[in-house]
Amino acid sequence: VGIPVILDWLVHFTFLGYYTFLSTSPDPIV
């Protein structure tokens, strides 16, 4: 596993978690 793969997964889960946080927030700031 190379660095680019790790970065790709990291970015993917970061955006996924951020999107989930905004979706579950009572007053999401878009």
Secondary structure, DSSP 8 states (H G I E B T S, - for coil): --HHHHHHHHHHHHHHHHHHHHHHSSS---
